[in-house]
Every structure is written in structure tokens, then in C-alpha cells.
């Protein structure tokens, strides 16, 4: 449930930065950096520990550690409370304290690494994949990129088109899932179809095996259209792009 957890640095890099910090602050300090596989880690099992550092907002966590230690027959730790440092540069929608969540939010809109050169790909149009869950802001970003001149491909619209009578997936979907998924006008009822595949991985895979390749073909056709229009950049807006 971390904010922008996709941008959290790998454990090895974070540990290396912590070691560098400890050396800078006091080289004589002895330390042991331990990865946590659960909320408590060694704090509830190590009899040699004497103290745990908490802040005002994490004191309850420290008290939970002591409760677990007592249950395990260990002595309670001294809770040493420190004040959190305020971030003088925090934004209106950011926390006042220095926060890794705020730092990750500031990374939005920055280039994390340069695009990789791939001689097998055409230089134009440059295709950008835009993905994310409901409410993540894809539509707003896509609209903004479109205003800047990008050619937009809306996978959701293609997903509807692929099911239409005469569409590339219509006949196979009806054959696979039966005529009961059709409305009186011959249109596929997406709700009825969804109920058939919901919670059934085998049926869902049967559906995606039919629909996704056809959508991919439609996307490639749209990219070709962008090229024909001389567009330099093409944006594919797709909620399940990675899947």
C-alpha cells in the first residue's frame, strides 16, 4: 500500500546508501542491516536487543513489538522517541516531514533512464505505452499528450470495437461462450460475458486468447495510420498493457 511502490529503489541499493550514510555519520558504529520479511523482523526474537527507536507516529508499532517480545518470553525494549525532521520544501499535497513518498511523487514526469536504442524498431512513430489502474490519471495524461501533437490509441475503445458484430473477435467469442451472451439485436452483452469468466481463470484465458491478439493487430494498424499521418509520437493508452 506504499505510494508509488513501483518507484521504490531495490533493497540492495537502499542498503548501500544506508551503509554510506552510517560511515559518513560515525565510522566507528557497529551495525547489521537486516531485510525484513514481516512487520517485526528480529525485533521480537533477538534477546540481545535493548532499545528500539521510534517517532511519535510509530510509537504504537514499538509498543506492538514489546507486546510480541513479552509473549515470546523476552524483555521489553526501551522505546527511544525521536522527532521527525520537517521538509522545508514540501509541497501543498505532501507530508510536512521528510518522506520517501514525497520524493517518489516528485519523480513523476521525470525520465528515469534514457530510451534504449533498438535498430530493429522504426524510428517513427515513437510509441509510448501508457498504463495504470482506474483513477491513475491515464486519460488526463493521454489528453495532454494529444494536445501536444501525439497520435492517441485508446485500447478501451478498441476493446469495444473488437466485440461488435462483424468485428474480428465476434464470431469466435460467440462460438466459444454460446448464444446466451447475445442481446436480441445480436450485440454481445459484456455483462453476461463478464459473469461467465469472472473468477474462472480457464474461461478468462480462453477469452483473452481470442480478444487480445485481435486488439494487438488493431493497435498495429493504428500505429501504421499514425505513421501515414506523419506523426512523430504515438501513445497507446491501455489498462492491461503489461499483461
C-alpha positions, 0 to 999 in steps of 0.5 A, spaced: 500 500 500 506 504 499 505 510 494 508 509 488 511 502 490 513 501 483 518 507 484 521 504 490 529 503 489 531 495 490 533 493 497 540 492 495 541 499 493 537 502 499 542 498 503 548 501 500 546 508 501 544 506 508 551 503 509 554 510 506 550 514 510 552 510 517 560 511 515 559 518 513 555 519 520 560 515 525 565 510 522 566 507 528 558 504 529 557 497 529 551 495 525 547 489 521 542 491 516 537 486 516 531 485 510 525 484 513 520 479 511 514 481 516 512 487 520 517 485 526 523 482 523 528 480 529 525 485 533 521 480 537 526 474 537 533 477 538 534 477 546 540 481 545 536 487 543 535 493 548 532 499 545 528 500 539 527 507 536 521 510 534 517 517 532 511 519 535 507 516 529 510 509 530 510 509 537 504 504 537 508 499 532 514 499 538 509 498 543 506 492 538 513 489 538 514 489 546 507 486 546 510 480 541 517 480 545 513 479 552 509 473 549 515 470 546 518 470 553 523 476 552 524 483 555 521 489 553 525 494 549 526 501 551 522 505 546 527 511 544 522 517 541 525 521 536 522 527 532 521 527 525 525 532 521 520 537 517 521 538 509 522 545 508 520 544 501 514 540 501 509 541 497 501 543 498 499 535 497 505 532 501 507 530 508 510 536 512 516 531 514 521 528 510 518 522 506 520 517 501 513 518 498 514 525 497 520 524 493 517 518 489 511 523 487 516 528 485 519 523 480 513 523 476 514 526 469 521 525 470 525 520 465 528 515 469 533 512 464 534 514 457 530 510 451 534 504 449 536 504 442 533 498 438 535 498 430 530 493 429 524 498 431 522 504 426 524 510 428 517 513 427 512 513 430 515 513 437 510 509 441 509 510 448 505 505 452 501 508 457 498 504 463 495 504 470 489 502 474 482 506 474 483 513 477 491 513 475 490 519 471 491 515 464 486 519 460 488 526 463 495 524 461 493 521 454 489 528 453 495 532 454 499 528 450 494 529 444 494 536 445 501 536 444 501 533 437 501 525 439 497 520 435 492 517 441 490 509 441 485 508 446 485 500 447 478 501 451 475 503 445 478 498 441 476 493 446 469 495 444 470 495 437 473 488 437 466 485 440 461 488 435 458 484 430 462 483 424 468 485 428 474 480 428 473 477 435 465 476 434 464 470 431 469 466 435 467 469 442 460 467 440 462 460 438 466 459 444 461 462 450 454 460 446 448 464 444 446 466 451 451 472 451 447 475 445 442 481 446 436 480 441 439 485 436 445 480 436 450 485 440 454 481 445 452 483 452 459 484 456 455 483 462 453 476 461 460 475 458 463 478 464 459 473 469 461 467 465 469 468 466 469 472 472 473 468 477 474 462 472 481 463 470 480 457 464 474 461 461 478 468 462 484 465 458 480 462 453 477 469 452 483 473 452 486 468 447 481 470 442 480 478 444 487 480 445 491 478 439 485 481 435 486 488 439 494 487 438 493 487 430 488 493 431 493 497 435 498 495 429 494 498 424 493 504 428 500 505 429 501 504 421 495 510 420 499 514 425 505 513 421 501 515 414 499 521 418 506 523 419 506 523 426 512 523 430 509 520 437 504 515 438 501 513 445 497 507 446 493 508 452 491 501 455 489 498 462 492 491 461 498 493 457 503 489 461 499 483 461 
